[in-house]
Amino acid sequence: MAALASLICGLIFGFGLLIAGMTQPAKVLGFIDVFGRWDPTLAFVMGGALALSSAGFALARSQGRPIFATKHLWPTRTDLDRPLVIGSVLFGIGWGLAGLCPGPALVNLASFSPQVIVFVLAMIAGMIAKDIWERQR
């Protein structure tokens, strides 16, 4: 049942990205270009997502038990460590250079664009390299 809930949530997320136009790298790059032809639409998408998810988390926290799981799996760490900061910086650099992050990149795979395919392959290679690096530590 959890896999079905994940699938439905992923489909809703993907369609939301498509409808909002956030699968278009030019939209994201337009948001980052604050001194050029700035496009504020990403801020509205983020604001709407933040408002809706905040309400959803508040509702989930008020429930004693989740619907599709045996218990809540809330994060327990609140510290900012070096890997988190470095990962965030690398994510931001990649997003700023390509105009894509993992969600929109996976949605854009349907376009069979060579740039998107290379991006996703590089993203997967980075994930594998990170796993190997952590196992060796």
OpenMM code with the backbone's topology and positions (N, CA, C; nanometers):
from openmm import Vec3, app, unit

residues = "MET ALA ALA LEU ALA SER LEU ILE CYS GLY LEU ILE PHE GLY PHE GLY LEU LEU ILE ALA GLY MET THR GLN PRO ALA LYS VAL LEU GLY PHE ILE ASP VAL PHE GLY ARG TRP ASP PRO THR LEU ALA PHE VAL MET GLY GLY ALA LEU ALA LEU SER SER ALA GLY PHE ALA LEU ALA ARG SER GLN GLY ARG PRO ILE PHE ALA THR LYS HIS LEU TRP PRO THR ARG THR ASP LEU ASP ARG PRO LEU VAL ILE GLY SER VAL LEU PHE GLY ILE GLY TRP GLY LEU ALA GLY LEU CYS PRO GLY PRO ALA LEU VAL ASN LEU ALA SER PHE SER PRO GLN VAL ILE VAL PHE VAL LEU ALA MET ILE ALA GLY MET ILE ALA LYS ASP ILE TRP GLU ARG GLN ARG".split()
positions = [
    Vec3(0.0818, -0.1194, 0.0000),
    Vec3(0.0000, 0.0000, 0.0000),
    Vec3(0.0866, 0.1265, 0.0000),
    Vec3(0.2015, 0.1208, 0.0702),
    Vec3(0.2907, 0.2366, 0.0743),
    Vec3(0.3463, 0.2671, -0.0650),
    Vec3(0.3728, 0.1621, -0.1426),
    Vec3(0.4240, 0.1839, -0.2786),
    Vec3(0.3189, 0.2528, -0.3651),
    Vec3(0.1941, 0.2148, -0.3494),
    Vec3(0.0860, 0.2792, -0.4248),
    Vec3(0.0720, 0.4253, -0.3838),
    Vec3(0.0794, 0.4535, -0.2557),
    Vec3(0.0718, 0.5919, -0.2081),
    Vec3(0.1896, 0.6732, -0.2630),
    Vec3(0.3078, 0.6129, -0.2667),
    Vec3(0.4254, 0.6808, -0.3223),
    Vec3(0.4075, 0.7097, -0.4705),
    Vec3(0.3533, 0.6122, -0.5431),
    Vec3(0.3281, 0.6312, -0.6860),
    Vec3(0.2306, 0.7463, -0.7093),
    Vec3(0.1228, 0.7482, -0.6342),
    Vec3(0.0227, 0.8541, -0.6504),
    Vec3(0.0821, 0.9909, -0.6171),
    Vec3(0.1581, 0.9975, -0.5075),
    Vec3(0.2224, 1.1249, -0.4708),
    Vec3(0.3213, 1.1694, -0.5785),
    Vec3(0.3983, 1.0754, -0.6323),
    Vec3(0.4930, 1.1083, -0.7386),
    Vec3(0.4241, 1.1587, -0.8642),
    Vec3(0.3131, 1.0962, -0.9003),
    Vec3(0.2369, 1.1415, -1.0178),
    Vec3(0.1799, 1.2813, -0.9969),
    Vec3(0.1267, 1.3063, -0.8776),
    Vec3(0.0741, 1.4400, -0.8478),
    Vec3(0.1861, 1.5430, -0.8551),
    Vec3(0.3015, 1.5098, -0.7975),
    Vec3(0.4175, 1.5998, -0.8017),
    Vec3(0.4604, 1.6271, -0.9458),
    Vec3(0.4716, 1.5217, -1.0251),
    Vec3(0.5131, 1.5367, -1.1647),
    Vec3(0.4160, 1.6204, -1.2464),
    Vec3(0.2863, 1.5941, -1.2302),
    Vec3(0.1878, 1.6749, -1.3024),
    Vec3(0.1898, 1.8198, -1.2557),
    Vec3(0.2128, 1.8401, -1.1268),
    Vec3(0.2250, 1.9770, -1.0751),
    Vec3(0.3426, 2.0501, -1.1384),
    Vec3(0.4546, 1.9799, -1.1523),
    Vec3(0.5706, 2.0401, -1.2183),
    Vec3(0.5389, 2.0766, -1.3631),
    Vec3(0.4714, 1.9859, -1.4329),
    Vec3(0.4349, 2.0111, -1.5722),
    Vec3(0.3409, 2.1304, -1.5852),
    Vec3(0.2350, 2.1312, -1.5041),
    Vec3(0.1356, 2.2382, -1.5125),
    Vec3(0.1975, 2.3733, -1.4800),
    Vec3(0.2865, 2.3768, -1.3796),
    Vec3(0.3495, 2.5027, -1.3387),
    Vec3(0.4607, 2.5462, -1.4341),
    Vec3(0.4999, 2.4586, -1.5257),
    Vec3(0.6063, 2.4926, -1.6195),
    Vec3(0.7454, 2.4772, -1.5618),
    Vec3(0.7565, 2.4101, -1.4472),
    Vec3(0.8858, 2.3985, -1.3806),
    Vec3(0.9739, 2.2886, -1.4392),
    Vec3(0.9266, 2.2208, -1.5413),
    Vec3(1.0110, 2.1237, -1.6107),
    Vec3(1.0910, 2.1914, -1.7211),
    Vec3(1.0662, 2.3190, -1.7416),
    Vec3(1.1378, 2.3957, -1.8436),
    Vec3(1.2601, 2.4628, -1.7799),
    Vec3(1.3804, 2.4198, -1.8134),
    Vec3(1.4994, 2.4799, -1.7534),
    Vec3(1.5037, 2.6322, -1.7699),
    Vec3(1.4486, 2.6847, -1.8779),
    Vec3(1.4500, 2.8301, -1.8990),
    Vec3(1.3728, 2.9029, -1.7893),
    Vec3(1.2661, 2.8411, -1.7359),
    Vec3(1.1896, 2.9024, -1.6262),
    Vec3(1.2757, 2.9152, -1.5011),
    Vec3(1.3462, 2.8073, -1.4687),
    Vec3(1.4310, 2.8075, -1.3494),
    Vec3(1.5458, 2.9058, -1.3673),
    Vec3(1.6103, 2.9020, -1.4828),
    Vec3(1.7210, 2.9942, -1.5074),
    Vec3(1.6723, 3.1386, -1.5101),
    Vec3(1.5501, 3.1613, -1.5561),
    Vec3(1.4919, 3.2956, -1.5537),
    Vec3(1.4703, 3.3450, -1.4120),
    Vec3(1.4391, 3.2549, -1.3195),
    Vec3(1.4226, 3.2928, -1.1795),
    Vec3(1.5568, 3.3308, -1.1175),
    Vec3(1.6615, 3.2587, -1.1557),
    Vec3(1.7942, 3.2843, -1.1003),
    Vec3(1.8536, 3.4134, -1.1563),
    Vec3(1.8129, 3.4530, -1.2748),
    Vec3(1.8670, 3.5728, -1.3423),
    Vec3(1.8024, 3.6998, -1.2858),
    Vec3(1.8372, 3.7343, -1.1610),
    Vec3(1.7724, 3.8487, -1.0950),
    Vec3(1.8142, 3.9838, -1.1533),
    Vec3(1.9276, 3.9902, -1.2213),
    Vec3(1.9719, 4.1168, -1.2792),
    Vec3(1.9442, 4.1268, -1.4283),
    Vec3(1.8783, 4.0254, -1.4835),
    Vec3(1.8441, 4.0247, -1.6256),
    Vec3(1.6939, 4.0222, -1.6425),
    Vec3(1.6459, 3.9258, -1.7192),
    Vec3(1.5005, 3.9110, -1.7415),
    Vec3(1.4451, 3.8155, -1.6367),
    Vec3(1.4285, 3.8687, -1.5138),
    Vec3(1.3865, 3.7868, -1.4004),
    Vec3(1.2441, 3.7371, -1.4177),
    Vec3(1.2235, 3.6092, -1.3904),
    Vec3(1.0914, 3.5454, -1.3991),
    Vec3(1.0530, 3.4972, -1.2592),
    Vec3(0.9585, 3.5649, -1.1914),
    Vec3(0.9257, 3.5300, -1.0520),
    Vec3(0.8338, 3.4095, -1.0353),
    Vec3(0.7954, 3.3414, -1.1418),
    Vec3(0.6950, 3.2346, -1.1298),
    Vec3(0.7401, 3.1209, -1.0382),
    Vec3(0.8688, 3.0916, -1.0352),
    Vec3(0.9181, 2.9853, -0.9476),
    Vec3(0.8913, 3.0196, -0.8011),
    Vec3(0.9012, 3.1463, -0.7652),
    Vec3(0.8732, 3.1877, -0.6275),
    Vec3(0.7278, 3.1589, -0.5910),
    Vec3(0.6368, 3.1807, -0.6827),
    Vec3(0.4956, 3.1522, -0.6564),
    Vec3(0.4712, 3.0012, -0.6438),
    Vec3(0.5381, 2.9230, -0.7262),
    Vec3(0.5247, 2.7776, -0.7174),
    Vec3(0.5796, 2.7297, -0.5828),
    Vec3(0.6968, 2.7797, -0.5453),
    Vec3(0.7559, 2.7403, -0.4174),
    Vec3(0.6687, 2.7845, -0.2998),
    Vec3(0.6160, 2.9057, -0.3072),
    Vec3(0.5299, 2.9558, -0.2005),
    Vec3(0.4043, 2.8727, -0.1855),
    Vec3(0.3426, 2.8372, -0.2972),
    Vec3(0.2233, 2.7523, -0.2929),
    Vec3(0.2548, 2.6142, -0.2377),
    Vec3(0.3678, 2.5589, -0.2795),
    Vec3(0.4078, 2.4268, -0.2304),
    Vec3(0.4382, 2.4314, -0.0809),
    Vec3(0.5024, 2.5379, -0.0364),
    Vec3(0.5341, 2.5516, 0.1059),
    Vec3(0.4062, 2.5635, 0.1899),
    Vec3(0.3123, 2.6435, 0.1427),
    Vec3(0.1860, 2.6608, 0.2166),
    Vec3(0.1091, 2.5287, 0.2246),
    Vec3(0.0969, 2.4594, 0.1129),
    Vec3(0.0220, 2.3335, 0.1107),
    Vec3(0.0920, 2.2250, 0.1921),
    Vec3(0.2244, 2.2134, 0.1777),
    Vec3(0.2947, 2.1093, 0.2530),
    Vec3(0.2959, 2.1403, 0.4024),
    Vec3(0.3021, 2.2685, 0.4405),
    Vec3(0.2956, 2.3037, 0.5833),
    Vec3(0.1630, 2.2591, 0.6431),
    Vec3(0.0550, 2.2827, 0.5705),
    Vec3(-0.0763, 2.2376, 0.6176),
    Vec3(-0.0810, 2.0849, 0.6246),
    Vec3(-0.0243, 2.0181, 0.5268),
    Vec3(-0.0218, 1.8717, 0.5260),
    Vec3(0.0589, 1.8150, 0.6417),
    Vec3(0.1759, 1.8746, 0.6694),
    Vec3(0.2571, 1.8276, 0.7819),
    Vec3(0.1867, 1.8528, 0.9142),
    Vec3(0.1195, 1.9673, 0.9278),
    Vec3(0.0444, 1.9960, 1.0507),
    Vec3(-0.0654, 1.8922, 1.0711),
    Vec3(-0.1355, 1.8580, 0.9651),
    Vec3(-0.2398, 1.7560, 0.9731),
    Vec3(-0.1800, 1.6197, 1.0090),
    Vec3(-0.0683, 1.5844, 0.9449),
    Vec3(-0.0045, 1.4547, 0.9721),
    Vec3(0.0453, 1.4475, 1.1164),
    Vec3(0.0994, 1.5569, 1.1681),
    Vec3(0.1491, 1.5572, 1.3064),
    Vec3(0.0352, 1.5428, 1.4070),
    Vec3(-0.0835, 1.5912, 1.3697),
    Vec3(-0.1963, 1.5838, 1.4628),
    Vec3(-0.2593, 1.4444, 1.4683),
    Vec3(-0.2289, 1.3615, 1.3692),
    Vec3(-0.2821, 1.2245, 1.3682),
    Vec3(-0.1958, 1.1355, 1.4566),
    Vec3(-0.2574, 1.0417, 1.5209),
    Vec3(-0.1822, 0.9496, 1.6049),
    Vec3(-0.0992, 0.8520, 1.5238),
    Vec3(-0.1504, 0.8076, 1.4130),
    Vec3(-0.0830, 0.7067, 1.3300),
    Vec3(-0.1069, 0.7407, 1.1843),
    Vec3(-0.0043, 0.7235, 1.0997),
    Vec3(-0.0248, 0.7514, 0.9573),
    Vec3(-0.1210, 0.6512, 0.8933),
    Vec3(-0.1741, 0.6885, 0.7776),
    Vec3(-0.2721, 0.6041, 0.7095),
    Vec3(-0.2080, 0.4819, 0.6441),
    Vec3(-0.0932, 0.5005, 0.5783),
    Vec3(-0.0324, 0.3924, 0.5006),
    Vec3(0.0933, 0.3343, 0.5633),
    Vec3(0.1175, 0.3580, 0.6916),
    Vec3(0.2366, 0.3045, 0.7578),
    Vec3(0.2012, 0.2719, 0.9023),
    Vec3(0.2912, 0.1991, 0.9675),
    Vec3(0.2651, 0.1609, 1.1062),
    Vec3(0.3017, 0.2720, 1.2043),
    Vec3(0.3972, 0.3576, 1.1649),
    Vec3(0.4368, 0.4680, 1.2527),
    Vec3(0.4912, 0.5832, 1.1692),
    Vec3(0.4942, 0.7019, 1.2290),
    Vec3(0.5532, 0.8183, 1.1627),
    Vec3(0.7049, 0.8037, 1.1605),
    Vec3(0.7667, 0.8480, 1.0533),
    Vec3(0.9116, 0.8435, 1.0412),
    Vec3(0.9656, 0.9869, 1.0297),
    Vec3(0.9468, 1.0651, 1.1345),
    Vec3(0.9928, 1.2039, 1.1328),
    Vec3(1.1437, 1.2091, 1.1482),
    Vec3(1.2099, 1.3044, 1.0821),
    Vec3(1.3552, 1.3181, 1.0991),
    Vec3(1.3891, 1.3534, 1.2444),
    Vec3(1.5004, 1.3020, 1.2904),
    Vec3(1.5420, 1.3296, 1.4284),
    Vec3(1.6606, 1.4251, 1.4346),
    Vec3(1.7361, 1.4363, 1.3274),
    Vec3(1.8530, 1.5251, 1.3274),
    Vec3(1.8120, 1.6674, 1.2935),
    Vec3(1.8723, 1.7613, 1.3621),
    Vec3(1.8463, 1.9028, 1.3347),
    Vec3(1.9753, 1.9808, 1.3123),
    Vec3(2.0892, 1.9127, 1.3197),
    Vec3(2.2173, 1.9815, 1.3045),
    Vec3(2.2520, 2.0022, 1.1574),
    Vec3(2.3358, 2.1007, 1.1329),
    Vec3(2.3876, 2.1256, 0.9982),
    Vec3(2.5315, 2.0759, 0.9968),
    Vec3(2.5545, 1.9660, 0.9257),
    Vec3(2.6895, 1.9128, 0.9199),
    Vec3(2.7536, 1.9429, 0.7848),
    Vec3(2.8797, 1.9124, 0.7751),
    Vec3(2.9571, 1.9427, 0.6544),
    Vec3(2.9001, 1.8774, 0.5285),
    Vec3(2.8667, 1.7471, 0.5306),
    Vec3(2.8096, 1.6857, 0.4097),
    Vec3(2.6801, 1.7528, 0.3640),
    Vec3(2.5960, 1.7952, 0.4573),
    Vec3(2.4714, 1.8619, 0.4205),
    Vec3(2.4999, 1.9951, 0.3503),
    Vec3(2.5922, 2.0715, 0.4048),
    Vec3(2.6248, 2.2018, 0.3458),
    Vec3(2.6901, 2.1838, 0.2086),
    Vec3(2.7852, 2.0925, 0.1979),
    Vec3(2.8525, 2.0687, 0.0694),
    Vec3(2.7535, 2.0164, -0.0342),
    Vec3(2.6686, 1.9222, 0.0064),
    Vec3(2.5672, 1.8690, -0.0848),
    Vec3(2.4710, 1.9769, -0.1313),
    Vec3(2.4308, 2.0648, -0.0414),
    Vec3(2.3396, 2.1739, -0.0774),
    Vec3(2.4042, 2.2688, -0.1774),
    Vec3(2.5311, 2.3002, -0.1542),
    Vec3(2.6027, 2.3889, -0.2463),
    Vec3(2.6143, 2.3244, -0.3843),
    Vec3(2.6515, 2.1966, -0.3885),
    Vec3(2.6634, 2.1274, -0.5173),
    Vec3(2.5288, 2.1180, -0.5887),
    Vec3(2.4230, 2.0905, -0.5133),
    Vec3(2.2891, 2.0862, -0.5716),
    Vec3(2.2541, 2.2216, -0.6330),
    Vec3(2.2782, 2.3286, -0.5591),
    Vec3(2.2480, 2.4631, -0.6088),
    Vec3(2.3280, 2.4994, -0.7324),
    Vec3(2.4544, 2.4626, -0.7344),
    Vec3(2.5383, 2.4903, -0.8521),
    Vec3(2.4845, 2.4144, -0.9735),
    Vec3(2.4551, 2.2867, -0.9543),
    Vec3(2.4010, 2.2067, -1.0649),
    Vec3(2.2679, 2.2603, -1.1141),
    Vec3(2.1826, 2.3009, -1.0218),
    Vec3(2.0518, 2.3556, -1.0577),
    Vec3(2.0686, 2.4863, -1.1340),
    Vec3(2.1608, 2.5696, -1.0876),
    Vec3(2.1839, 2.6977, -1.1544),
    Vec3(2.2461, 2.6829, -1.2925),
    Vec3(2.3311, 2.5848, -1.3101),
    Vec3(2.3953, 2.5643, -1.4406),
    Vec3(2.3025, 2.5000, -1.5423),
    Vec3(2.2249, 2.4013, -1.4964),
    Vec3(2.1418, 2.3248, -1.5900),
    Vec3(1.9962, 2.3688, -1.5925),
    Vec3(1.9504, 2.4325, -1.4853),
    Vec3(1.8086, 2.4684, -1.4772),
    Vec3(1.7206, 2.3488, -1.4470),
    Vec3(1.7817, 2.2407, -1.4036),
    Vec3(1.7087, 2.1180, -1.3711),
    Vec3(1.7493, 2.0696, -1.2334),
    Vec3(1.6564, 2.0110, -1.1622),
    Vec3(1.6872, 1.9359, -1.0416),
    Vec3(1.6258, 1.7979, -1.0607),
    Vec3(1.6452, 1.7051, -0.9681),
    Vec3(1.6043, 1.5664, -0.9934),
    Vec3(1.4595, 1.5469, -1.0363),
    Vec3(1.3642, 1.6104, -0.9704),
    Vec3(1.2229, 1.5906, -1.0058),
    Vec3(1.1921, 1.6283, -1.1500),
    Vec3(1.2183, 1.7542, -1.1877),
    Vec3(1.1932, 1.7931, -1.3265),
    Vec3(1.2757, 1.7149, -1.4278),
    Vec3(1.3966, 1.6751, -1.3894),
    Vec3(1.4793, 1.5975, -1.4828),
    Vec3(1.4134, 1.4635, -1.5141),
    Vec3(1.3601, 1.3978, -1.4110),
    Vec3(1.2935, 1.2690, -1.4348),
    Vec3(1.1671, 1.2868, -1.5175),
    Vec3(1.0928, 1.3940, -1.4915),
    Vec3(0.9734, 1.4216, -1.5731),
    Vec3(1.0149, 1.4470, -1.7174),
    Vec3(1.1250, 1.5210, -1.7380),
    Vec3(1.1709, 1.5560, -1.8720),
    Vec3(1.2314, 1.4390, -1.9485),
    Vec3(1.2570, 1.3269, -1.8827),
    Vec3(1.3075, 1.2093, -1.9554),
    Vec3(1.2107, 1.1678, -2.0659),
    Vec3(1.0844, 1.1961, -2.0471),
    Vec3(0.9846, 1.1603, -2.1486),
    Vec3(1.0081, 1.2334, -2.2801),
    Vec3(1.0837, 1.3437, -2.2770),
    Vec3(1.1118, 1.4202, -2.3991),
    Vec3(1.2240, 1.3577, -2.4815),
    Vec3(1.2973, 1.2647, -2.4228),
    Vec3(1.4132, 1.2009, -2.4870),
    Vec3(1.5178, 1.3027, -2.5316),
    Vec3(1.5228, 1.4166, -2.4641),
    Vec3(1.6220, 1.5190, -2.4947),
    Vec3(1.7603, 1.4686, -2.4537),
    Vec3(1.8591, 1.4770, -2.5443),
    Vec3(1.9945, 1.4304, -2.5093),
    Vec3(2.0508, 1.5015, -2.3859),
    Vec3(2.0231, 1.6319, -2.3717),
    Vec3(2.0736, 1.7067, -2.2564),
    Vec3(2.0151, 1.6512, -2.1259),
    Vec3(1.8866, 1.6199, -2.1274),
    Vec3(1.8216, 1.5681, -2.0072),
    Vec3(1.8733, 1.4279, -1.9760),
    Vec3(1.8907, 1.3461, -2.0778),
    Vec3(1.9422, 1.2107, -2.0574),
    Vec3(2.0813, 1.2160, -1.9962),
    Vec3(2.1673, 1.3027, -2.0476),
    Vec3(2.3025, 1.3185, -1.9922),
    Vec3(2.2938, 1.3672, -1.8479),
    Vec3(2.2055, 1.4633, -1.8209),
    Vec3(2.1887, 1.5155, -1.6856),
    Vec3(2.1489, 1.4033, -1.5891),
    Vec3(2.0500, 1.3237, -1.6277),
    Vec3(2.0021, 1.2155, -1.5400),
    Vec3(2.1104, 1.1099, -1.5209),
    Vec3(2.1830, 1.0757, -1.6267),
    Vec3(2.2919, 0.9792, -1.6127),
    Vec3(2.4005, 1.0329, -1.5191),
    Vec3(2.4332, 1.1614, -1.5322),
    Vec3(2.5319, 1.2227, -1.4424),
    Vec3(2.4799, 1.2252, -1.2987),
    Vec3(2.3509, 1.2507, -1.2832),
    Vec3(2.2899, 1.2519, -1.1504),
    Vec3(2.2986, 1.1125, -1.0871),
    Vec3(2.2681, 1.0100, -1.1640),
    Vec3(2.2764, 0.8724, -1.1143),
    Vec3(2.4204, 0.8370, -1.0805),
    Vec3(2.5141, 0.8774, -1.1661),
    Vec3(2.6557, 0.8508, -1.1389),
    Vec3(2.6991, 0.9196, -1.0096),
    Vec3(2.6524, 1.0395, -0.9872),
    Vec3(2.6839, 1.1105, -0.8631),
    Vec3(2.6276, 1.0393, -0.7410),
    Vec3(2.5066, 0.9875, -0.7532),
    Vec3(2.4453, 0.9139, -0.6415),
    Vec3(2.5249, 0.7865, -0.6106),
    Vec3(2.5659, 0.7165, -0.7156),
    Vec3(2.6444, 0.5941, -0.6972),
    Vec3(2.7792, 0.6272, -0.6352),
    Vec3(2.8434, 0.7336, -0.6849),
    Vec3(2.9740, 0.7744, -0.6311),
    Vec3(2.9629, 0.8123, -0.4839),
    Vec3(2.8559, 0.8792, -0.4477),
    Vec3(2.8337, 0.9171, -0.3077),
    Vec3(2.8159, 0.7933, -0.2205),
    Vec3(2.7397, 0.6951, -0.2686),
    Vec3(2.7210, 0.5719, -0.1924),
    Vec3(2.8534, 0.4981, -0.1734),
    Vec3(2.9332, 0.4907, -0.2789),
    Vec3(3.0644, 0.4246, -0.2700),
    Vec3(3.1536, 0.4987, -0.1721),
    Vec3(3.1535, 0.6321, -0.1800),
    Vec3(3.2360, 0.7133, -0.0915),
    Vec3(3.1951, 0.6934, 0.0544),
    Vec3(3.0660, 0.6868, 0.0822),
    Vec3(3.0202, 0.6661, 0.2202),
    Vec3(3.0536, 0.5280, 0.2714),
    Vec3(3.0476, 0.4260, 0.1868),
    Vec3(3.0823, 0.2908, 0.2288),
    Vec3(3.2305, 0.2791, 0.2627),
    Vec3(3.3140, 0.3566, 0.1927),
    Vec3(3.4585, 0.3502, 0.2172),
    Vec3(3.5007, 0.4316, 0.3392),
    Vec3(3.4150, 0.5210, 0.3835),
    Vec3(3.4496, 0.6032, 0.5010),
    Vec3(3.4406, 0.5232, 0.6233),
] * unit.nanometer
topology = app.Topology()
chain = topology.addChain("A")
for resn in residues:
    res = topology.addResidue(resn, chain)
    for name in ("N", "CA", "C"):
        topology.addAtom(name, app.Element.getBySymbol(name[0]), res)
